[in-house]
Amino acid sequence: MISRDPKRCGALALLLLVPIIVMSCSIRSVQIKRAEKHYQRGQYLASRGEVDRAVVHFEKSMNMSRAAGFSEGVAHNLNELAIIYTGKGEYKKARECIDEAVTIYRRLNMQPEISKSLNNMALTYAKEGRYREAIEHFRKLIAWDTKTGNRLGVGITLYNMALIYHRHMGNEEKALQCLSNAVEIFRETGNEKYIEMIKKEQSRTRVLKK
């Protein structure tokens, strides 16, 4: 018999609701684990140069992450896809992926991932030969890293800008300025390995006189 007692009915409804919530959480957990497996498989295939197969797994992982409401997973997959699209010369698709990834990372306040995404965006323009736009986006990255206190990131970006100025834009003055500023940051932060990288450019750019 079905009780007409409101208190008993309320208790019964609560008991029925708890298993549904638990089941929902369990399903989401399984979806996320499956998404992560496809993501890891995609990374493995990409590292072996099997990018077309990697794309399939990244897309599966992204779709599963969307279904599970796993925003971080969606953004990570978008970044991986952007890297592949950039390598294949599909720059527009790469930038669309990065734009969405950055939007998600900003919402989640994932500062290091925002830096990586902004760097990837600048690289799409550099790879495409649109060097002025690459420089503009590197400047945006510097502004972000300065705001968030990522001094090493600023130094690396300055180094990358110097290479573009020197190798592709023929602007030695700006190349020297960027390299000098990068060296100063690397010394301040104790990152000698990056100074060694710059020394390899010394014969062409005449920096590191100290």
C-alpha positions as CSV (number, residue, x, y, z in Angstrom):
1,M,0.0,0.0,0.0
2,I,1.1,3.6,-0.7
3,S,1.1,5.7,2.4
4,R,-0.8,9.0,2.4
5,D,1.2,10.3,5.4
6,P,3.1,13.4,4.1
7,K,6.1,12.7,6.5
8,R,6.4,9.1,5.4
9,C,6.1,10.1,1.7
10,G,8.8,12.8,2.1
11,A,11.1,10.3,3.8
12,L,10.5,7.8,1.0
13,A,11.2,10.4,-1.7
14,L,14.5,11.3,0.1
15,L,15.5,7.7,0.2
16,L,14.8,7.4,-3.5
17,L,16.7,10.6,-4.3
18,V,19.9,9.6,-2.6
19,P,20.6,6.5,-4.8
20,I,19.9,8.6,-7.9
21,I,22.4,11.2,-6.8
22,V,25.0,8.6,-6.0
23,M,24.4,6.8,-9.3
24,S,24.7,10.2,-11.2
25,C,28.1,10.9,-9.5
26,S,29.3,7.4,-10.3
27,I,28.4,7.7,-14.0
28,R,30.2,11.1,-14.2
29,S,33.3,9.5,-12.6
30,V,33.3,6.7,-15.1
31,Q,32.8,9.2,-18.0
32,I,35.8,11.3,-16.8
33,K,38.0,8.2,-16.5
34,R,37.1,7.1,-20.0
35,A,37.8,10.6,-21.2
36,E,41.2,10.6,-19.5
37,K,42.1,7.3,-21.1
38,H,41.4,8.6,-24.6
39,Y,43.4,11.8,-23.8
40,Q,46.4,9.7,-22.7
41,R,46.1,7.6,-25.7
42,G,45.9,10.7,-27.9
43,Q,49.1,12.0,-26.3
44,Y,50.9,8.7,-26.9
45,L,49.9,8.6,-30.5
46,A,50.8,12.3,-31.1
47,S,54.3,11.7,-29.5
48,R,54.8,8.9,-32.1
49,G,53.8,11.2,-35.0
50,E,50.4,9.4,-35.5
51,V,48.5,12.6,-35.4
52,D,45.4,11.6,-37.4
53,R,44.8,8.7,-35.0
54,A,45.6,11.0,-32.1
55,V,42.9,13.5,-33.2
56,V,40.3,10.7,-33.1
57,H,41.1,10.1,-29.4
58,F,41.3,13.7,-28.4
59,E,37.9,14.4,-30.0
60,K,36.4,11.4,-28.2
61,S,37.9,12.6,-24.9
62,M,36.7,16.1,-25.5
63,N,33.1,14.9,-26.3
64,M,33.1,12.7,-23.2
65,S,34.4,15.6,-21.1
66,R,31.7,17.8,-22.4
67,A,29.0,15.2,-21.6
68,A,30.4,14.8,-18.0
69,G,30.7,18.6,-17.5
70,F,34.5,18.2,-17.1
71,S,35.5,21.6,-18.4
72,E,39.2,21.2,-17.6
73,G,39.3,18.1,-19.8
74,V,37.6,19.9,-22.6
75,A,40.2,22.6,-22.5
76,H,43.2,20.2,-22.4
77,N,41.9,18.4,-25.4
78,L,41.3,21.6,-27.3
79,N,45.0,22.6,-26.7
80,E,46.2,19.3,-27.9
81,L,44.1,19.5,-31.0
82,A,45.4,23.1,-31.6
83,I,49.0,21.8,-31.5
84,I,48.2,19.2,-34.1
85,Y,46.3,21.6,-36.3
86,T,49.2,24.1,-36.2
87,G,51.6,21.3,-37.2
88,K,49.3,20.5,-40.2
89,G,49.1,24.1,-41.3
90,E,45.4,24.4,-40.3
91,Y,45.9,27.6,-38.4
92,K,42.3,28.8,-38.4
93,K,41.1,25.6,-36.7
94,A,44.0,25.8,-34.3
95,R,43.1,29.3,-33.2
96,E,39.5,28.4,-32.8
97,C,40.5,25.6,-30.4
98,I,42.8,27.9,-28.5
99,D,40.2,30.6,-28.1
100,E,37.8,28.2,-26.5
101,A,40.4,26.7,-24.3
102,V,41.5,30.1,-23.0
103,T,37.9,31.0,-22.3
104,I,37.5,27.8,-20.2
105,Y,40.9,28.3,-18.4
106,R,40.0,31.9,-17.5
107,R,36.7,30.7,-16.0
108,L,38.6,28.1,-14.0
109,N,41.4,30.5,-13.1
110,M,44.1,28.1,-14.4
111,Q,46.9,30.6,-14.8
112,P,49.7,28.3,-16.1
113,E,47.4,26.8,-18.7
114,I,46.3,30.3,-19.9
115,S,50.0,31.1,-20.4
116,K,50.5,27.9,-22.4
117,S,47.5,28.6,-24.6
118,L,48.5,32.2,-25.2
119,N,51.9,31.0,-26.2
120,N,50.3,28.4,-28.6
121,M,48.2,31.2,-30.1
122,A,51.3,33.3,-30.9
123,L,53.0,30.3,-32.4
124,T,50.2,29.7,-34.9
125,Y,50.9,33.2,-36.3
126,A,54.7,32.6,-36.3
127,K,54.3,29.2,-38.1
128,E,52.0,30.8,-40.6
129,G,54.6,33.5,-41.3
130,R,52.5,36.3,-39.9
131,Y,55.3,37.6,-37.7
132,R,53.9,41.0,-36.7
133,E,50.7,39.3,-35.4
134,A,52.9,36.7,-33.6
135,I,54.8,39.6,-31.9
136,E,51.5,41.2,-30.9
137,H,50.3,38.0,-29.3
138,F,53.7,37.4,-27.6
139,R,53.2,40.9,-26.1
140,K,49.8,39.9,-24.7
141,L,51.4,36.8,-23.2
142,I,54.1,39.0,-21.6
143,A,51.4,41.2,-20.1
144,W,49.6,38.2,-18.7
145,D,52.7,36.6,-17.3
146,T,53.8,39.9,-15.8
147,K,50.4,40.3,-14.1
148,T,50.5,36.7,-12.7
149,G,54.2,36.9,-11.6
150,N,55.6,34.4,-14.1
151,R,59.0,36.0,-14.6
152,L,60.5,32.9,-16.2
153,G,57.7,32.9,-18.7
154,V,58.4,36.5,-19.6
155,G,62.0,35.7,-20.2
156,I,61.2,32.8,-22.5
157,T,58.7,34.9,-24.5
158,L,61.3,37.7,-24.9
159,Y,63.8,35.1,-26.2
160,N,61.2,33.8,-28.8
161,M,60.4,37.4,-29.8
162,A,64.2,38.1,-30.3
163,L,64.4,35.1,-32.7
164,I,61.5,36.4,-34.8
165,Y,62.9,39.9,-34.9
166,H,66.4,38.5,-35.9
167,R,65.5,35.6,-38.2
168,H,62.3,36.8,-39.9
169,M,62.0,40.6,-39.6
170,G,65.5,41.8,-39.9
171,N,65.3,44.0,-36.9
172,E,68.6,43.6,-35.0
173,E,67.9,46.5,-32.6
174,K,64.7,44.9,-31.3
175,A,66.3,41.5,-31.3
176,L,69.2,42.7,-29.1
177,Q,66.8,44.5,-26.8
178,C,64.6,41.4,-26.3
179,L,67.7,39.2,-25.7
180,S,69.2,41.6,-23.2
181,N,66.0,41.7,-21.2
182,A,65.6,38.0,-21.4
183,V,69.2,37.4,-20.1
184,E,68.6,39.8,-17.2
185,I,65.5,37.8,-16.2
186,F,67.2,34.4,-16.6
187,R,70.1,35.6,-14.4
188,E,67.6,37.0,-11.8
189,T,65.7,33.7,-11.7
190,G,68.8,31.5,-11.8
191,N,68.0,29.8,-15.1
192,E,71.4,29.3,-16.6
193,K,70.3,26.8,-19.2
194,Y,68.3,29.5,-20.9
195,I,71.4,31.7,-20.9
196,E,73.3,28.9,-22.6
197,M,70.6,28.8,-25.3
198,I,71.1,32.5,-25.9
199,K,74.9,32.1,-26.1
200,K,74.3,30.0,-29.2
201,E,72.8,33.1,-30.8
202,Q,75.7,35.3,-29.6
203,S,77.7,35.1,-32.8
204,R,74.7,36.4,-34.8
205,T,73.2,38.9,-32.4
206,R,76.3,40.1,-30.4
207,V,74.5,39.9,-27.0
208,L,75.8,38.7,-23.7
209,K,78.9,40.9,-23.5
210,K,79.1,40.6,-19.8
